[in-house]
Amino acid sequence: MPIQALSVAEYLKLVNDTLRFIPSDQVVVEGEVSDYRVAQGKWVSFDLKDETAQAVLKCFMTTWQLKVAIEDGMRVQVKGHPNVYERFGTFKLNVEALEPVGEGALRRAYELLKRKLETEGLFDVSRKRELPRFPQRIGLITSRDAAAYGDFLRILNNRWGGVKILHAHVHVQGREAVGEIVGAFEYFNRLDDRPDVLVLTRGGGGLEDLHAFNDEQVARAIYASKIPVVVAVGHERDESLADFVADVRASTPSNAAERIVPSRSDISYELETLTGHMESRLSHTIQDRAFVLERATNLIGFILERQKERLSRAKEGLLLLVNSWLPRLREGLEFSTRVLRQVDPKRVLARGYSLVTVGGHVIRDASTLEVGGEITVQFAAGCADARVSRVNNKGQQKLV
């Protein structure tokens, strides 16, 4: 029976169906990157080649799958699904995971990603937040099996104690590390009662050991955290990208505990110093107020004494004035009394004179009288009504 011929497209499809059975996580390809390109901001392509052979493996992936920065000449290991592009019959590898290989490649990837994140502003000092002075709840992100876990808790309890620790157990290196660390940050930030501060820590290690702490996803998770973040990795010489993004960088897990909580002895000393300053200021204030009060009292006494002296002088002056003017006033009064007595009409009447009035008006001139008019004659004792019978312009008159 003759073998049925396949079209090229059918054959390539058969090849692809066969290639699908190759497990992507069990085959790792290592080579040198060349012709690295990014199209439309989301499609990554590069060639993977050996140093000796001329064979080239076409590789494709998306930008979100690319977790590290790469460039031509960098040696990497990739995992993915092999595939034949049926339209052109080109063999390619759809990459699902990529990691730099060797200290040099890791260092170069680190520098490239560091430059990228720095350009985006993830390291800006202006965005870094202050830690609370007395945190009540701390979110701890590390492996429970790591020495960093025990070191951090021991120093924390020795210095302060009474702080609630919310621990998220994660791998700090290896394949699961990045996803677990990012997940821990997301978990703590979703809580209604969020911790006051987050601590991401591990012991020291080489560049390969610190791969998760140099991962872009971890860096962006720290940057996006609504909670202040402290990162403590190994020793002073180990500086990860997570350190640069964190609000506070601690040199070791123990130093992280020292940076987060104060020591009891320091607080006691501060309280004693503050109490001493308050007592000193209070004493100075009391002395100042007492001095002001004393001056005010003295001033009031001085003013009262001056007023007393002025009042005494005024009294003396008034008495002098009274003593000086009183005799004169008495003499004047006596003189006026004598004058009044001399001109008193009653005294004149007592000497035999009389006073003639008409209608209450005193008559001084006889010519003003009319014959037959009624008049009143006032004597020293009593009065009499009369009628004018004749008027003598020479001063004599006849009364009826």
Residue pairs with C-beta under 8 A, 6 or more apart in sequence:
6 14
8 89
9 86
12 84
12 86
12 89
13 86
15 84
16 83
16 84
16 86
19 81
19 82
19 83
19 84
20 81
22 81
22 82
24 79
24 80
24 81
24 96
25 79
27 79
28 77
28 78
28 79
29 48
29 57
29 77
29 78
29 79
29 93
30 75
30 76
30 77
30 78
30 101
31 48
31 49
31 50
31 57
31 75
31 76
31 78
32 48
32 49
32 50
32 51
32 73
32 74
32 75
32 76
33 46
33 47
33 48
33 70
33 71
33 72
33 73
33 74
33 75
33 76
34 46
34 47
34 48
34 49
34 56
34 72
34 73
35 45
35 46
35 47
35 72
36 44
36 45
36 46
36 70
36 71
36 72
37 44
37 45
37 46
38 44
38 63
39 45
41 63
42 62
42 63
42 64
43 60
43 62
43 63
44 60
44 61
44 62
44 63
44 65
44 66
45 58
45 59
45 60
46 59
46 70
46 72
47 56
47 57
47 58
47 59
48 56
48 57
48 59
48 76
48 78
48 93
49 55
49 56
49 57
57 91
57 92
57 93
58 90
58 91
58 92
58 93
59 78
59 80
59 92
59 93
59 95
60 92
60 93
60 94
60 95
61 80
61 94
61 95
61 96
61 98
65 95
65 96
65 97
65 98
66 98
67 97
67 98
67 178
67 215
67 216
67 217
68 98
68 99
68 100
68 109
68 113
68 215
68 216
69 109
69 112
69 113
69 116
69 216
70 76
70 98
70 100
70 109
70 112
71 108
71 112
74 100
74 105
74 108
74 109
75 100
75 101
75 102
75 104
75 105
76 98
76 99
76 100
76 101
76 105
77 98
77 99
77 101
78 93
78 95
78 97
78 98
79 95
79 96
79 97
79 98
80 93
80 94
80 95
80 96
80 97
81 93
81 94
81 96
82 91
82 92
82 93
82 94
83 91
83 92
83 93
83 94
84 90
84 91
84 92
85 91
85 92
99 211
100 106
100 108
100 109
103 206
103 207
103 208
106 207
106 208
106 211
107 207
109 214
110 207
110 214
110 241
113 214
113 216
113 219
113 241
114 241
114 244
117 123
117 216
117 219
117 241
117 244
117 245
118 244
121 127
122 219
122 220
122 223
122 244
122 245
123 244
123 245
128 246
128 247
128 248
129 228
129 247
130 228
130 247
131 197
131 228
131 230
131 247
131 248
131 259
131 260
132 196
132 197
132 228
133 262
134 261
134 262
135 163
135 195
135 196
135 197
135 260
135 261
136 163
136 164
136 196
137 163
137 164
137 166
137 193
137 194
137 195
137 196
138 156
138 163
138 164
138 165
138 166
138 195
138 196
138 197
138 198
138 199
138 260
139 166
139 168
139 184
139 188
139 194
139 195
139 197
139 198
139 199
139 227
140 149
140 152
140 153
140 165
140 166
140 167
140 168
140 198
140 199
140 201
141 168
141 170
141 181
141 184
141 185
141 188
141 198
141 199
141 200
141 201
142 148
142 149
142 152
142 167
142 169
142 170
142 172
142 199
142 200
142 201
142 202
142 253
143 149
143 169
143 170
143 171
143 172
143 202
144 167
144 169
146 172
146 201
146 202
146 203
147 203
147 253
148 172
148 201
148 202
148 203
148 232
148 253
149 167
149 201
149 253
151 252
151 253
151 254
151 257
152 199
152 201
152 232
152 253
152 254
152 256
152 257
153 165
153 257
154 254
155 253
155 254
155 257
155 258
156 163
156 165
156 257
156 260
156 261
159 257
159 258
159 261
159 262
159 263
159 264
160 261
160 262
160 263
160 264
163 261
166 188
166 195
168 184
168 187
168 188
170 176
170 177
170 180
170 181
170 183
170 184
171 177
171 180
171 212
172 181
172 202
172 212
172 213
173 202
173 205
173 209
173 210
173 211
173 212
174 212
177 211
177 212
178 212
178 215
178 217
178 218
181 200
181 212
181 218
181 221
182 217
182 218
182 221
185 198
185 221
185 222
185 224
185 225
186 221
188 194
188 195
188 198
188 225
188 227
189 224
189 225
189 226
189 227
194 226
194 227
195 227
196 227
196 228
197 227
197 228
197 229
197 230
197 260
198 225
198 227
198 228
198 229
198 230
199 229
199 230
199 231
199 232
199 256
199 260
200 213
200 222
200 229
200 230
200 231
200 232
200 242
200 246
201 230
201 231
201 232
201 233
201 250
201 253
201 256
202 213
202 232
202 233
202 234
202 253
203 234
203 253
204 233
204 234
204 235
204 237
204 238
205 234
205 238
207 214
210 233
210 234
210 238
210 240
212 218
213 231
213 233
213 240
213 241
213 242
213 243
214 240
214 241
214 242
215 241
216 241
218 241
218 242
219 241
219 242
219 244
219 245
222 229
222 231
222 242
222 245
222 246
223 245
228 247
228 248
229 245
229 246
229 247
229 248
230 246
230 247
230 248
230 249
230 250
230 256
230 259
230 260
231 240
231 242
231 243
231 245
231 246
231 248
231 249
231 250
232 249
232 250
232 251
232 252
232 253
232 255
232 256
233 239
233 240
233 242
233 243
234 252
235 251
235 252
236 251
243 249
248 259
250 256
250 258
250 259
341 347
345 355
346 380
349 355
349 378
349 379
349 380
350 380
352 380
354 377
354 378
354 379
355 362
355 377
355 378
356 362
356 363
356 375
356 376
356 377
356 378
357 363
357 375
357 376
357 378
358 369
358 373
358 374
358 375
358 376
363 369
363 375
366 391
366 392
366 393
366 395
366 397
367 391
367 393
369 375
369 388
369 391
369 397
370 388
370 391
371 388
371 389
371 390
371 391
372 387
372 388
372 389
373 387
373 388
374 385
374 386
374 387
374 388
375 385
375 386
375 387
375 388
376 383
376 384
376 385
376 386
377 383
377 384
377 385
377 386
377 399
386 399
386 400
387 399
387 400
388 397
388 398
388 399
388 400
389 398
389 399
389 400
390 397
390 398
391 397
392 398
